[in-house]
Amino acid sequence: EGKTYKTSEHYFQAMKFVGSDADVLEVMRADGPMKAAQMGRSRKRPLRRDWEVVKEEVMIKAIEAKFSQHADCRETLLASRGLFLVEHTANDTYWADGGDDS
């Protein structure tokens, strides 16, 4: 997309605000992935109208970029072949297990 993002989290969260260059830039410049996530979850900025339609495609792009650009991450992922991987957090029931180990 012609831009460089500090982390895949920065990319994913910034994509929520496509159409507002100022908001995208602010998230891109966040001081770490946690800050980018907080900014992306805040509703002080309006989400792009098609977010619910495009969010999975955006996540796929983020993951593909991460594992194609970082050999160490790619090798760790490949070494997990056959395992069921899930993010464990009570903060997310869409991308994670919602904290209930499901």
Secondary structure as the mmCIF struct_conf table of DSSP 4:
data_model
#
loop_
_struct_conf.conf_type_id
_struct_conf.id
_struct_conf.beg_label_comp_id
_struct_conf.beg_label_asym_id
_struct_conf.beg_label_seq_id
_struct_conf.end_label_comp_id
_struct_conf.end_label_asym_id
_struct_conf.end_label_seq_id
BEND BEND1 LYS A 6 THR A 7
HELX_RH_AL_P HELX_RH_AL_P1 SER A 8 MET A 15
TURN_TY1_P TURN_TY1_P1 LYS A 16 GLY A 19
HELX_RH_AL_P HELX_RH_AL_P2 ASP A 21 MET A 28
TURN_TY1_P TURN_TY1_P2 ARG A 29 ARG A 29
BEND BEND2 ASP A 31 GLY A 32
HELX_RH_AL_P HELX_RH_AL_P3 PRO A 33 ARG A 41
TURN_TY1_P TURN_TY1_P3 ARG A 43 LYS A 44
BEND BEND3 ARG A 45 ARG A 45
HELX_LH_PP_P HELX_LH_PP_P1 PRO A 46 ARG A 48
TURN_TY1_P TURN_TY1_P4 ARG A 49 ASP A 50
HELX_RH_AL_P HELX_RH_AL_P4 TRP A 51 GLN A 69
HELX_RH_AL_P HELX_RH_AL_P5 ALA A 71 ALA A 79
TURN_TY1_P TURN_TY1_P5 SER A 80 GLY A 82
BEND BEND4 LEU A 83 LEU A 83
TURN_TY1_P TURN_TY1_P6 ALA A 90 ASN A 91
BEND BEND5 THR A 93 ALA A 96
TURN_TY1_P TURN_TY1_P7 GLY A 98 ASP A 101
#
